[in-house]
Amino acid sequence: MKSLAGLPLAAGAAAGAEFRSSFDGGPRPWPGPAYWSNPLQDWRVAGGRLECVAAGGDRNVYLLTRELAPAAGSFEMSVRAGKLDSAVLEEGWVGFRVGVRGYFQDYRDSALRGLGLECGVTADGRLFIGDVTPDAPRLTSLDDVALRLEARPQGATYLMTLHAGGARMTRADVPPAWLEGGLALVCHSGPMRSSPPAIAAPTEGNGGLKWGTARGGSLRFWFRDWAVSGSKVVARDERAWGPILFTQYTVTRGVLKMTAQLAPVEDFASGALLQVRRGATWETAARAAVDPDSCTARFRVESWDARRDMPYRVVFGDASYEGVIAHDPVEKTKIVIGALTCQNDHGFPHAPIARNLAHIKPDILFFTGDQIYERSGEYGIQRAPAVAARLDYLRKWFLFGWAWGELTRRIPCVCLPDDHDVYHGNIWGAAGRKAEGQGPAGQDSGGYTMPAEWVNLVQRTQSSHLPDPPDPAPVDQNIAVHYGHLLWGGISFALLEDRKWKSAPASLLPEAKIFNGWPQNPHWRAADHPDVPGAQLLGERQERFLEEWSRDWKGAKMKAAVSATIFCNLATLPASAMSDAVVPKLAVLAPGEYPPDDKTVMDHDSNGWPQAGRNRALLLLSRCLALHIAGDQHLPSTLQYGIAEFGDASWAICTPAISNIFPRRWYPPSRNQFGNHLDGFGNRITVRAVANPLRYGVTPAALNNRAPGFGVVTMDKAARTIELVNWPRWADVSRADAKPFPGWPVRIAQADNGMSAAPFTLGAVSAKVEDAAVEVRSRKDGAVVRCWRMAGKSCEPLVWSEGEYDVRVYDPDGAWSAQVVRRAVKRS
């Protein structure tokens, strides 16, 4: 039988619905393409067996390629199981889960946290089907037990029979609905409960949803010879996944970079190939070793021809994974950007958003941070030992690829790791230093709490396909950097790391008594300290990059910066709150309600601080009329920044969280959410649209009341306009009556990013070529105050200060240039 890099496909996959496992090879933690294990680090394949090597609640392996159909029929499932060691067994059970289903009616949700009817043998040897009864047949040994479960129609219900080690029990009158869905093996340590439990709407996210998943206990069992057959069994071989899981790629200025994410198999020595199809022939374009820690193959191809779509495949052993590398859409007038942030597991696999994006067909995707959360997928957080911490992260990262891989195999994408991606609630990267301790105290000290090798593993999985950074030197602890310049579709993007160099406020502001980023001194007013000595936001290296990027217009018509979070603190809390710890407990209001005493806040995790660093960044963005695309805040918003004046800087869109448990809100004391405001740090902002957590009337309420969704940005290169839209998760954009969140779309001109409201004009300037670049430099100090690309052959530069200016007009894609001197005149 054909294998996937030495991993046999499930026997019977080509012969109808019958299934028989084959746990050959190993040792390896990944069970194979037919399975999903919960959690990954607690299972391994070794010696022809599947082994649960770490005891805990609800350790299970879900069968992806078979399920029980709703139609009437019979089925049989069997497995051999036995104790891994001689430990005295405490409370728990081992056996099958059948009819496994999740709330969101998707097999991936079922695999992650599905519920079903449980059948097997308890730690003290009693057989059970759903419930344990005092008079149940009992086994004397669990060293090596053959389990077989049968179900056959009996009138309008089912008769189920469980055989185990010569013992037998039956259960009649089993409802047919209990036997519809997935199949799993389970090794459970801990209390038992009656099954199947009701599948109810989730009431909270990010852990805590599924009962009984704590670590600990004594049951560690092996399994082999898992077999499934019968007329009720349906084959779903298309759901097999791996060992090549998903890909991400970017193309910029003739360089293709692609990262292929692989499962943790036992042998990566053969490496991987990137092949492209020319006619009927596959040609090898690149070879890559596979990094055994991150399980990634990272390809780089220079002199890439981006003028046409290129079918590709990644080859690893006998496995292959196909997609299309899109051509650079420079010919398109409108470039469409999909923007996403904050993927909690609440609502996984987020199919409504994926369907909407597939319909929209964006030219590029931006995932701006928190692609995973520490507790995603249940089973808590495992920070040590190193091998377990690595697999703990990879399992959560695989959920990202499971949700979005069908998009990223064809659409270029950017992933920017943020705090939760590296197991932080908040992070002030402090140029890569090692944090002092764990938890809030460790975070407040600045730097990374997890080992540098693990941080680099995260970055390799998420961002190694990004364009080369202009200065690739690592920061402290040899932590890699990934900021840089991406040119796609005639749009120039600055990819920023707004956490890695950011200073920790606790040591710089001792009077504020910072805890977890929040001042605990009730008399502290951050607005009175706008320029804290030594405080960095982007850091000197990224500021130098922005200085150069803002003036580089070769091949570009418009610009946008992309980072984790917006450069302000758009949030309010009740007057008594000293931190955002109260946020998950705040009542979600009905439309039209307004809290009585909310105040603006000083959350130093936001990029409203440090103010001086924020303003330096905004000067560089607004001088090239760049939009800012970000996420992180869980509060969909669109606003314009101000530096010295309201409206003198760039616009920003903060996209909705894909899913969140931290529903921030904006209810300023003025009781007017829109227009000009000062945030808690004294930063000027002009708010155009915001989507607060509200009782939207969409189920499940615990997910949808928190305003989840996604953003879409359309940049029109011909009209030099930008459309910003934040869509709710529940929208169906394929319908003509689909509506975004109230307040959107927001439409602005490119010049609105800091120029259109300027009070002085330099008069009309013209060029001999279409779409020339214009650079305006103050004659007083030589500083560049404006640099952008005009539409057509003429424009009117506007500035914020009087004086004389050198105006250079030039062709960034050619040799022509001209220069004039102009004096600023007050606009009429």
N, C-alpha and C positions, 0 to 999 in steps of 0.2 A: 504494500500500500504506500502511496506517495506520502512523504513526511514533510513537516514544516521544520526545517533546520534540525532534523533528528527527532522531532516530536511527532509521534504518530497521530494522525487524525483518529477521532473516535471510530472504532470498528463498527461497521454497519452504516456509516454515514452515507454510503452510496447504495444501500439496500433497504430503502423504506424507512420505517420509523424505529426499527430495532436499534438498540444502542448497547455497546459493551465497552467499558473503559479499558485504557491501556496506559498504565503509569510507569512507562519505561524510562530509562535514563536517570539523570540526576547525579548527585543531589542538587535540587534547585527549588526555590520557593514558589515558582509559578506552576500551577498544576497542568496548564496546557490550554489550547485555544478553545476547547469546548466548555471551559469552566470560569467562574468568578469566585474567588475565595475571600472570606471575611474573617479576620483581616489577613492580608497577604503574608505578613511576617510570622504568623502563627501556624502556617502550613508549609509542608515541603513534600516533594516527590523524592523517594529514595528506596532502593532495593525492590523496585516493582510495586511499591505501595504509596498511597497518599497518607501522609501522617500529620496529625494535629500535634505540633511540638510544644505548644504553650497553652496551658489550661486557662479557661475563661468562659464567660457566658456566651452562648449562642455562636460558637465557632462553627462556621458552616461553609460548604462549597456548593454553589448553585450550578446546575447544568444548563448551559446556554442553548444547547442545540436540540433539546426535546422539551415538550410540554404536554399537559393533558388538555384535550380539546373539550369544549362544552358538550359536544354530541355524545350520546350514550355509547358505551363500549366498555370493554374490560382492559385491565392492565396488570402487569406484574413487575415488581422491582426487587432486586436482590443485591446483596453485597456481603463480603466477608469483613469482619472487624475484630480488633483485639486490642488489649492493653499494650501500651508502649513500654511500660515499666512495671515494677512490683509495688508501686505506691498503693496505700490503702485508699480505696475510693470513697470520697465524700459525696455529698448530694449532687445529683446531675443525671444525665441520660445520654445515650448514643443511639443513632438510627437515622430515620428518614423524616423529611418535611415534604408534604405533597400539597398540590393546589396552591402553590406559593404565588401571592399577588401583592402588589403595592397599590397605594392609593391612586397614583397617577397613571395607571393602566398602560405601563410601558415595561417591557421585560427588563430593561436596565434598572428601573426603580425596584422591580421585584427582586432582582439579583442583589441589590444593595440593602434593602430593608423590608423585603416582602415578608408576609405572615402566611401561615398555612396550618394544615392538620399535621400534628407530630405523632410519630409512631416509632416505637423502638423498645429499648431495654433500659431500665433505670440502673443507677450505680449499685443498688442492692439486688439486681437481677430480675426485677419484675417486668413482665411484658406489658405494654400498654398501647392503645390506639386512642389518641386524644386525651383521655383521662386515665390516671392511675387508680386502680381499684384494689382494696385490701386483699381480695381473694384471687388476684391475678396469678397466672403461672409464673414460676420463679426459676431462674438458672442459678447453678452453683458456681459457675466460672465464666468470666468474660475474657479469658485469655485469647480465645479464637472462636468466634461465633459466626455462624452463617445465618443471616437475616433474609427473610423473603416476605414481601408484602403483596397481597393479591386483593383486587377489587373487581366485583362483578355485579351487574345490574340485578336487582331483586325487586320487581314491581317498579314503583316510582322512586325507589331509593337504591342504595348499594349495600351489599354485604362485603365487609372487609375481613381478611384473615391475615394474621401475622404469625409466621413461623420463625422460631429462634432456637437453635441448638437442641432440637428434638421436642421443644415445647410449642404450644399452639394456643392462640386465642382468636376470637371472632368478635365483630361488632356489626350489628344489623342497623337498618334504618339510617344509614349515613346519607345526608342530603347531597344531591348531585352537585350543588354549588361548591361543596367542600373539595371536590375533585376536579377543579378547573384551574389551570395555571401551571407554574413551574415546579421543578423537582430539586431537592437538595439533600446532601448528607450533613448531619449535625453531630457535633461533639460538644455537649453543654455541661458546664460546671456551674452549680448554683441551684436555687429554688426552681421548682417546676410550677406550671400553671395549666389550667385547662386550655385545650386548643380545639379548633382554631379560634383565636381571638377575633373580634370584629375589626374590620378595616375601616377606621374612622378618619375623618379629615384631620390632618396634622394641626396641632395646637401650638407648637413651637418648633424652632429649627436649630441647626448647628449642634447636634447632640441632644440626648435626652428624649428622642422620639421613640426609640425602640427599647422595650423592656429587657433587662437582663443581659447586658453586654459587658459587665465589669470584668477586669482581669482577676485571675486567682482561681483557686480550686485545685482539684486533683485529677480530673479526667483528661488523659492524653491517649488518644486511640489512633490506630492505623486502619486503613480501609484498602480493599483491593477487589477486583472482579465485580465492579458495579455494572449491573445490567438492567435494562428497561425494555419492555416489549408490550404489545397488545394493541387492540383496535382503537383504544382511546388515546394512544400516543401519537403525537404529530411531530414530524421532523422539522427542525428550524436550523438547518445547517448553515444558512446565510448569516446566522448570528455568531458563528465562531469568530474569535477575535485574537489575533496574534499569530506568530510572535512579533510581527511588525504591526504596531498599534495605530500610529498616526504620524503625520508629517506636518511641518511648518516650513515656510520659505519666504524669502524676500529676494527681490532683484532690484539693484540700483546701480546705475552708471556702469553697466556691463558686467556686474558680478552677481552671480546666483549663489545664495547660501541657503542650504536646506538642512534641517535637523529631522532625522527619523527616530521616533521613539520606539524602542523595543521592549519586550517583556524581559524579566530577569531569568534568562535561561542559564544552563550550566556552562556553555562554551561559546564565547564570542570570537574565538581565535581566527575564524575564517574572514572576519570583517564583512562589509556590506558594499554593494554596488549601486550606483545611480545610473540608470540607463534611460535613454530617450529613444522614441520611435521615429524613425525616418522612413516613410513609406511602410513597407511590411517588415522592416528590420529593426531590431533593438540594438542600439549601439551604447557602449559604456562611456559615459561622460565623466565619471569620477569614481574613485574608490575611497573608502573611509574605514579606519579601525573603529571598533565599537568600544566606547568607554564602559568598563564593567561596573562602575559605581552608578552612573546616571543611566546606563543602558541606552545610550544615544550614539547614533552614527551621524557625524557632522560633515556634510559635503560642501565643497567650495569649487565653483567653476568660473574662471575668468573668461573674458571675451565672449560672454553669453549673448546670443542673438535674441533680443527681446521683441523682435518685430512681429512674431506670430506665436500663437498658442503652441505649446510643445507637450505632447503626451509623455509621461515618464513612468518609470516603475523603480521601486527600491527592491533589491534582491538580497536576501539573507538566507544562505543555505538553499533549501528547496522552496522557500517561501518568497512571495512577491506581493507588492502593494502598489497599486496603480493610481495615478491622478493626472492632472494637467497643470503645467506651469503656464499661467496666463501671460499673454503678451502685454507689454507696457501700453496702457490705453491713452497714449498721447494724443490720438486723433479725436478722442471724445471731448465734447464741449463741457459736459458736466461729469465731475468725478464724485462718486458716491462712496461714503465712508460709513462702515458699521462700527459703532463704538460700544464696548461692553466693559463692565467692571463688577467685582465682588460676587463671585460664584459660591454662595453657600450651597449646601446640599439640600436645603429645603426646596422642594420642587424639582429636584434632579429627575430626569436629564434635561429639563428646561426645553422640552420639545416645542412649545408654542413659540418661543423666541427663535429657535433654530429654523422652524418652518417659515416664520416671517422673514428672516434674513435670506433664506433660500429664494423666497419670492422677490425680495428687493434686489438681489444680485449685486451686492456692493463690490466696488473695485478693490477694496482693501478692508481688512478688519483690524481694529485696535482693541486689545484686551489690556486695560490700563492698571491692572493690579488686583491682588487678592483672587488669583485664579483658584486658589484653594483656601480653606480655613482649617485651623488646627484640628478641630473636632469633626470635620466633614466625614460622612460615611460611618458614623458611630465609632465605638471602641476607643474613644479618647485620644490622647496624644502620647506618643512614645518617643522621648527625647534621647534615650540611651537604652542599651548599648548601641554603638555606632551602626552595626548591621541592621538592627531592628529599626532604628531611627530612619535609616535610609529607605527601607521598605515601607515604613509607615508613611513617609512622604510620597513615595512613588505611587502607592495605591491611591492616594488622594489626587495626585497629578493625573493618573490614568482616568479619573472621572472627568477631568477637563477634556481630554481627548475623546472620551466616549460620547460626550455631549456635542462637541464642535468639530470632530475630526472629518465629518463628511463635508464641511465647509472649508476647512483649512487644507484639505488635499487638493483643492482647486484655487482657492482665493489666497493671495498673499496676506500674511498677518503679522502683527507685532504683539509680543507679550512683554510687559514690563512688570517684573516682580515687585511686590509691595510688602508691607509689614507682615501680614498674615502668611504670605507665601514662605517666609523664613521663620515662622512660628513666633511672631511677635504680635502683641496687641497694638502696640505703638513702637515705632523705631525712629531713633535719631542716629543715623549711621556713623556720624563723627569720623568720616574718612576711613571707615573699616576697622576701627579699634575693637579690641575684645571687651565686651561689657563686663561689669563687675557684679556677677551674680545673676539670678534669674528673676522672673516676675517683674512687677512694676519697679522695684528698686534697681534691678539690673538694667531694665530699659531706660530708666531715668539717668543712669550713669553714662549713657551714650555707647554706641557700638552694637555689636551683635552678640546675643546670648548663646546662640548655637555655634558649634565648631566651624572654623573657616572652611574646612574641607566639605562639610555638609552644605554650607551656604553656596559654595561654588557648584556643588552638585545641582542644587535648585536652579541656579542661573544657567547651567548647561542645558537643563531640560527646557527651560522657558525662553531663553533669550540668545542662545548661541547661533541662531540663524539670522540675527540682526546684522545690519551693515557694520563693517569694521569701525570701531571707535577712532576718532581722530588722534587720540593719545591713548594707546592701549595699556599703558603702565598700570599695574594693579594698585589698589589702595592698601592700607595696612592689612597684615595677616595674609598678604598675597591674594586678597579677594579681587576677582576680575571686575572689569567695568564693561558697560554695554551701551552707553549713551552714543549718539551719533546722528548722521544725516541720511535720510531716506528720500530719494527722488522717485516719484511714481505718478504717472499720468499727468506730468507737468506741474505737480504740486510738490513743493519742497517741505519736508517734515523734519523738525528737530525733535529727536527722541531723547527725553531728559530723565535723569535719575534724581528725583527731587527728595530722596531720603538718604542716599549713600553718603553725601558730604554734610548733611544737615547737622548743626550743632545741637547738643542736648541742653535744654534750658535750665535744668536743675542746678548745675554748677555755675552757670553764668548769672543766674538770678537768685542768689541765696535769700534775699529779702522776700521773694515771692513764695518761698516754701513750696516748691513744686512737688507734686506727687502724681505720677502717671501722666505728666504733661499739664496738670491743672494747678493753678496757684491756690494754696490753702490759706494764705494770708488774706483775710476779708477786705483789707484796706488797699491791696495791691491794684494798681491800674496800669495795665500794660501799655495803654496809649500814651502814658507819660514817659515811656522809655522806648522811643522809636528807633534808636540806633545803639544797640548793645555792642560794646567793643568785643571783637572776636567772633561774633555770631555769624554763621554761614547758613545759607539756604542751598543754593546750587554748588557753591564752592568756586574757587578761582578758575579751576580747569574748565568747568562747564560754562562759566561766564565768558572765558576766552573763546570757547567754541561758538557760543551764541553771537559774539562780536563778529566772528568770521562768517558764520552761517547767514546772519542777517544781510550781509553784503554779497552773498554768492547767489546770483540769479541765473546762472548757466542752466538752461533747460527747464527753468521754472517760470510759471506765470503767477502763482500765489503761494503763500506760506502758511503753515500751521505748526504749532508746538504741541507735543503730546507728552503728558506726564501723569503721575499717579493721581494727584489731587490738585484742586484749584488753589489759586494764590489769594485766598481770603478765608475768613471764618464765618461762613453763612450758616449760623445756627443760633438758636435761643433755647433757654431752659427756664424752669420756674425759678423765681428769685431766691429761694432758699437753697438751691442746688449748688454744691461746690465742685462738682465734676459731672461727667456724663454717665456715671454709674447708674443714675436713675433712668436713663433713656429706655431700656427695655421694659421698664415697669410703668412708663407714662401711659395714661389713657389715650387711646386713639380717638380723635374727635370726629364728630359728624360734620359733613359739609356745612359751612356757614358758622360753625362754632369758633370761638377764639378764647385761648386761655387767659386768665385774669391778670397774671403778673409775670409773664416771661421777660427775660432780659437777654441782651447779647452776651456772648461768653468769650473766654480766653482759653481756647483749646490749642496748646502749643504743638499738638500733632498736626493741626491744620497748617497750611502754608500761608496763613495770615501772619505768621511769625517765622523768622525775624523780619520785621517790617523793612529794614534797610535792604536786606538781601532780596526780599520780594520786590521792592521798587526797582532795584538794579535789573532784575530779570525782566520786569515789565517794560522798562525803558528800551531794552534790546528787542523785545517782541514787538512793541508798538512802532518802533522806528521802521520796521519792515512790514507793517500792517498785517501781522500774523495773528491768526485765531489761536485760541488755547483750547485743547480737547483734553478732558480729564475725567476722573471718577472718584471713587473712594468714599465720598461723604454720605452715601445712601440717601441723598436728598437731590432729586432731579432739579436742575436749575439752569437758567441762562442769565448772564449778567455781563455788565461792562465794568472793567477795572478803572479806578482812578488813582493817579499818583499825586500830583500837586493840585489837580482840579478834577471834579467829576467829569467822566467822559473823555479823559485825555490819554487813555491806554486801550489795550485790546479787549475784545469780547471773549467770553469763555462759556463753554457748555460743560456742565457736570452731568454725566449720564446716570440714569437710574441703576441701582444695584440689580443684578440678575436675581438675587435672592438675599435677604438680610434679616438679622434679628435686632439690628440697632437702628431703629427708625428716627433719625434726626429730623428736626423740624425748624421752621422759620416763622416766628410770630413776634416781630419786633414790637417794642413798647408803644410805638406811634400808632399801632393798629392799622398801618398801611404797609403791606408786605412788599410793595413795588416802589420804584423810583429810587431816589438817592438816599443812601444810608452810610453810616460808619459802623464797621464791624467792631467786635470787642477789642481789637488791637488798634482801633482808630483808622483803619484802612478805608479808603473811599470805594464804594461799590454802587452801581446802579442796577437794580434788580428788575428784569423784564418778565421772567416767568419762574415759577417754583411749584413743585408738586409735593405737598406735605403728606405725611401718612394720614389717611382718612378712612372712614368706613365707606369704602367704594361699593359695597354690595356685591362683591365677586368672591366666590368660594374657591379654595379655602381661605377664609378671612385672615388667618394668621400669616399667610403668605402675601396675599394681595392687598391687605390694608396698609402694607409698608411701602407702597408705591414702587414695586419692582418693574423692570422693563429693560429697555435698551435705547440707544441713541443713534440717530442717522444724521450725518452732515453731508450736504451737497454743495460742492464748490463749483461755481459756474465761471469758467475761465474767460468766456467771451464777454459776459455781462459784468464780470468782476463782482459777483454777488455771492452770498453764502446763505444757505437755508439750514436752520438748526431745528431738529425735532426730537423730542423725547416721547417715546411710545410706551404705553403700559403693557405689561406682560400679556394681558388678556385680549389685546387688540388682534384682529385678523386683518392685516394690511392688504390682503387680496380682495377684500370687499370694498366696494365703492363708498360705503358709508363708514368706513373705519375712521376713528378719531384718535388723535394723540392726546396726551394729558392736556387739560385746559391751559391756555396761554401759548401753546405751540401750534403751528410753526412760528419761529422767529426768523425774519429775513433782514439781513443787513448788507450793506455794501462793503467791499474790501476796505475802502477808505475810512469806514467807521471805526476801524481798529486803531484809533488814536489820532486820525488826521482830520476827519470831516468837520469836527467841532472847533478846530484851531482858529484863533481870532485873526491871524495875519496871513496874507497871501503874498506869494512871490511872483504872481502874474503867470500868464500862460507860457508854457515852453513847448517846443515842437521838436520832432525828430525826423530824420530821413528814412528811418526804417520802422516797420510795424512793431509795436509792443516793446519799445526800448525801455531800458532800465533808467531810473532817475536816482541820483545820489545828491543829497543836500547836506552841505557841510558848513557849520558856522565859521565865519571868518574871525570871530572873536577868540575862540580857543581851539579851532580845528576839529571839533567833534562832529561826527556824522550824526545828524538828527533825523534823517529820513532816507530810506533806500527801498524802492519798490519798483515794480514793473508796470508801466502804463498800459492802457488798452487803446490800441490805435496809434496815432502819430502825434498826439498832443495831450497835455494835462495841465493842471494848475496845482503846483505844490503849495501846501498850507503848513504854517509853523506856529508854535505857541509863544514865541518871543520876538521882540523887535530886533533889528540889526541887519548886518549884511551877511549874505550867504553865497557860497560857490555852488552852482547848480551844474552838475555833470550829467549829460544825457549820453547813453552809450548802448551799443548792441552787445549784450553779454554772450551771445552765441556767434559773434563776428568781430570785426575790427573797428567799425565806425564809432566815433565819439565826438562830442562837442561840449564846450563848457562856457557858462556865462556867469556874471556876478549880478545878484539881485538884492534889492533892499526890501525888507518886509514892510508891507503896507496894511494898515487896519482894514479889515473887510467891511464893506458897506452893509 
